[in-house]
Amino acid sequence: SVRLQIMSNTGLRRANVNVSVSDGAALLESNPVVAALPGERYAVAWNDFAANTIAFTRSLDGGVTWGSPVVISTKRLPFDIAIPAEFSRGALVYPSCDADRSAGAQRGRLVCSWMDLNAAGNTDILTSFSDDGGRTWTAAAPATDALGGVDRFNHWLAIDPVTGEGDPAVPDAGAV
């Protein structure tokens, strides 16, 4: 279990997330990310490196209770990879997620991104989204243009709360 401190418009709320990673490791050791959903709802995604998946759970009651974990996607990289730009410490596999909190047509959409290997053997950033609160997710798709021989890593994703637009910020080794 991991203790989260969530600041909301109703004040600081403490929540315990009792999520078992497939090998029994603590959720904290698998790079979790918390996303605030519209209302007093929260989502947590993490790299389940033992099962080699990006996993997800949500709370619809402000963090008091949490749903059963679901798999956003399987992946090829378990935990990290020593790419040339990160040869000494390695580039970590972790999710970055956000929710559309705008008043637009996609309000409530969850979007997650993570690093994995592409067919050419380079690291790339993949994305998936859910329009049903995280119960189901689209198939993983590249978030970047295809460029041979280029590693993408250390991404971050944010959705503008006014416009609902957002994309992962992705540095790549081709620009270094």
Order of alpha helices (4+ residues) and beta strands (2+ residues): beta-beta-beta-beta-beta-beta-beta-beta-beta-beta-beta-beta-beta-beta
